[in-house]
Amino acid sequence: MSRILLADDSPHAQRMGERILRDEGHEVITVSDGRVAMLRLQDAEPDLIIADISMPEVSGFELCEYIKSHGGAPVILTAGAVEPIDEREVARVRADGVLKKPFEATLLLGSIGRFVTGSRKRSAPQPSAAQTPATPRSVAIIDPEQVRAAVTVALDAAMPMLIDQVTDRVLAALAGRKPATDKV
């Protein structure tokens, strides 16, 4: 099992990357910006870093440059599907690869395959019950902006139904009748 530090300011990209990597038996540590990723490098000691090129505070390019100047682990940079990638900057910071989002499982696993080992699906004999390693853990830094983004997405999805329910209750109250729906 390998330890992978996933640095991305998108909650969706974090969830997708983490799910794919954990399903393959990797331990995943997620952070939402490059500055926190830099802080976690020493205590996490990742085997691989996956970093978004356009994070706030410290970009993926800056993070990669820092890691490479300190003899760190391999770095795969990521970018949105329509986000331009400066290939000269990728070469300058000595990134080990570039991957477009959203993450597609086979592409993500293929990109990291040459840098990490220990996937449950590729391991040789399965250990006995007494030797079974603990389930890979996922460490997440709680970021108020990330939580706010997740709540916003959830509210956006629920809003049409809530509007219909509240409208029904207001109309029922104005008409002096019981609302058609009981939930708000």
N, C-alpha and C positions, 0 to 999 in steps of 0.2 A: 504494500500500500504506500502510495506517495502522498505527501502533503503539498497541497496547491493553494497559493494565495490568489484569490480572485478579487481584483480591484476594479469596480465599475460603479458609477453613480446612478445607474438605472436599476431599480428594484427588479424589474422584469428580467433583465439580463443576468442579474445575480441569481434569481430563482432558477432560471433555465440552466445556466452553467453549473450551479451547485447540484441540481437534480441529476443532470447527465453524469457529472463527475462522481458523485456519491454512489449512483447506481453501478458504477464500475469499480467501487471499492476504495476510492480515494478519500482522504480527509481534506475537507475544504474549509478554508478560512475566508470569509467574505468581508470586505471593507468597501466603503462608498466614496473614498477619495484617495488621491495619491499621497497626501501627507500622512494619513493614518496608515497606509500601506508601508510607508517608510519606517514608521514607528514599530510596526509589527514584524518587520524583517528579522530582527535579532531574536525575539522571543519565539516566533513561529518557526524559524529556520525552514522555510519552504523549499521543496525540491524544484518547484516551477512557479513562476508568477505569470498570471494572465491579467493584462492591464489595458483599460480603455484609453485611447489616445486623447480623448477630450474630457477628462475629469476636472472638476474645480480644484482650486488650490495648487495642486501639483499634477501636471498632465502625465499621461502614460509615457510620453517621450522623455520627460524629465525623470520620472521614476526609473525607467529603463537605463538611462544614462547614469544615474546614481548607482544602481545595482551593478552595472557593468564596470564602473570605475572602482568599485569595492570588491571585485572578484566574486560577485554573487551568482545566483542560480540563473538558468535560462529564463528568458522573458518572451512571451508571445503577446503582441499588441493586438487590440481589437478596435474595430470602428463600425459605425452604423452602416447599413446597407447602401445608403446614398452619400455617405460622408467621404469626402476625398481623402486619399492617403498620400502624404508626401514621401515618396520612395527614397529621396535623398536623405530625409530626416530619419527614416527607418534604418538606413545604412549607417548614418552618422552615429546613432545611439547604439548600434550593434545589436538590434533586436534579433531574436532567433526565429521569428516568424510573425505573420500578420494573418488575422482571421476576421472575416466580416460577420456582423450580427444581423439578424438573430441567429443564435447558435443552432446549428443542425448537428445532431449527435454524432454521426459518422465523421463529419468534417472536424468537429472539435476533438474527438478522440484520436483521429488520424494526426491532427496537428500536435497533440501532446505526446503521442506514442513514442517518438524517438527520444524524449526527455525523461519520461517517468516509467516506472515499472510497478508491478504488484497488483495489477487488476485481478479481481477475483475470478473473472472469466478466463484469464489466460494462465492462472497459477496451476502448478502441477497437482499433486495429490491434495485432497481436502484434509485439513487437520481433524483430529478426533475431537469430540465434544469438550474434552478437558483442555485441549490446546487451542480451541477456537478463539481468535482474537476478538476484542471488544468491537462493537459496531462502530464504524468510522464516525467521529463526531464532527459537528459543524460548529464553528465559532463565528458569531456575528457581532459586529460592533453596532450598538443601537444608535442610530443617527436620527435626530428629530426630523430632519428634512426627508429622509427616506421613509419614515413612518408617515409623515404628512402626505407624501406622494402616494403611498399605498392606500391611505384613507381616502384621498381625493379620487383615485381610480375606483374604489369600491362605491363611493357616493355617486360618482358619475353613472355607474352601472345601475344603481338602485333608484336614481332620481325619477325616472318616468313613472315607475310604480308608486313611489311616495307621492308624487304630484297628483296622480289619479285618486289615491286614497284620501288625501287631504281635501281635494276638490269635492269628492263625494260627501265627506263629512260636513263641509261648509254648506254645500247645497242642501243636504238633509236638515241641518240645523236651521237654515233660513226657511225651509219649507215646513218645519215642525214635524219631521218624520225621522225614523231610525235609519242610519246610514246602511247602504248595501254591504259595505265591508266593515268588519270589526277590528281590523288591524291597521296600525299606522306605524 
